[in-house]
Amino acid sequence: PTDCVHMALTGLMQEEPDMVVSGINNAPNLGDDVLYSGTVAAAIEGRYLGLPAIAFSLATKKSGQSERHFATASHFIKKIIQNVQNNPLPEDTILNINFPNLPIDAIKGIKITRFGHRHKAENTVKAFDPRGHKIYWIGPAGSEADAGVGTDFHAIKHGYISITPMQVDMTKHKDLAAIKTWSEKIT
């Protein structure tokens, strides 16, 4: 997805779009999962290239839930895009938006959230395909470690749309001085 956005914006499109909209992803992008998300990465690339950018995901479950409420997400996406156009995002902001997989009338509202956290993922699953070749599946996602009030996990679990403003700078600024102190002793 990232390369697609890059190619489109730097060579394929005749006119620059007003915004980069990535998704609707057919799975949630909550908490730490955004670090592995192609949907979120595509929005980040759009922002790097100077455009407002939003990643949209429908918080479907992997099993036991057959109905996908994309119409719910679409209904709200139109309104969100209009509001972002009328209220421009700061230059370094990307929105990560998740919708509960519910009918429109079951949505309780919108919560502005922070990212929650998961425990580490389960071990890789080793199996064999129908031809007898060894295959590997990444184990199930870890359980939620921080899913309290104010997190994206909590909002989705309770029927709210989660909007998490994010930025690309992942520098842990408060640790710079401490690391500088010990790293200077190396050389």
Secondary structure, DSSP 4 states (H G I P E B T S, - for coil): -HHHHHHIIIII-SS--S-EEEEEESS---GGGGGG-HHHHHHHHHHHTTS-EEEEEEE--SSS-----HHHHHHHHHHHHHHHHHSPPPTT-EEEEEEESS-GGG--EEEE-B--EEPPPPPPEEEE-TTS-EEEEPPPPPPEEE--TTBHHHHHHTTEEEEEEE-S----GGGHHHHHHHHTTT-
